[in-house]
Amino acid sequence: MERKRKTAEEYCVQGDAHRRRGDFSSAMNCYLQAARLDPEGPAATAVEMLQNIMNFYCKDIYNP
């Protein structure tokens, strides 16, 4: 059985779902996968957005 690879859009949608639940770590992982597949896509903006959120709220925990 051949396993279908996810597209950048599928990773982005999955990341959005994680972000809405407040699971920023999983969201970031999905967005990074999407950005790797499509560097010009919306996931690149989402990665930057999450980095800004983490830098603001978790300065002591998160270091990019």
Contacts in CASP RR format, 6 or more apart in sequence:
PFRMAT RR
TARGET T0000
AUTHOR 0000-0000-0000
METHOD contacts of the structure
MODEL  1
MERKRKTAEEYCVQGDAHRRRGDFSSAMNCYLQAARLDPEGPAATAVEML
QNIMNFYCKDIYNP
6 14 0 8 1.000
6 33 0 8 1.000
7 37 0 8 1.000
8 33 0 8 1.000
8 34 0 8 1.000
8 35 0 8 1.000
8 37 0 8 1.000
8 38 0 8 1.000
8 41 0 8 1.000
8 43 0 8 1.000
9 34 0 8 1.000
11 30 0 8 1.000
11 31 0 8 1.000
11 33 0 8 1.000
11 34 0 8 1.000
11 37 0 8 1.000
11 43 0 8 1.000
12 30 0 8 1.000
12 31 0 8 1.000
12 34 0 8 1.000
12 41 0 8 1.000
12 42 0 8 1.000
12 43 0 8 1.000
12 46 0 8 1.000
14 30 0 8 1.000
15 26 0 8 1.000
15 27 0 8 1.000
15 30 0 8 1.000
15 31 0 8 1.000
15 34 0 8 1.000
15 46 0 8 1.000
16 27 0 8 1.000
16 46 0 8 1.000
18 24 0 8 1.000
18 26 0 8 1.000
18 27 0 8 1.000
18 30 0 8 1.000
19 27 0 8 1.000
19 46 0 8 1.000
19 50 0 8 1.000
24 50 0 8 1.000
24 53 0 8 1.000
24 54 0 8 1.000
27 46 0 8 1.000
27 50 0 8 1.000
28 47 0 8 1.000
28 50 0 8 1.000
30 43 0 8 1.000
31 43 0 8 1.000
31 46 0 8 1.000
31 47 0 8 1.000
31 50 0 8 1.000
32 43 0 8 1.000
32 47 0 8 1.000
33 43 0 8 1.000
34 41 0 8 1.000
34 42 0 8 1.000
34 43 0 8 1.000
34 46 0 8 1.000
35 41 0 8 1.000
35 43 0 8 1.000
35 44 0 8 1.000
35 46 0 8 1.000
35 47 0 8 1.000
51 64 0 8 1.000
54 61 0 8 1.000
54 62 0 8 1.000
54 64 0 8 1.000
55 62 0 8 1.000
55 64 0 8 1.000
END
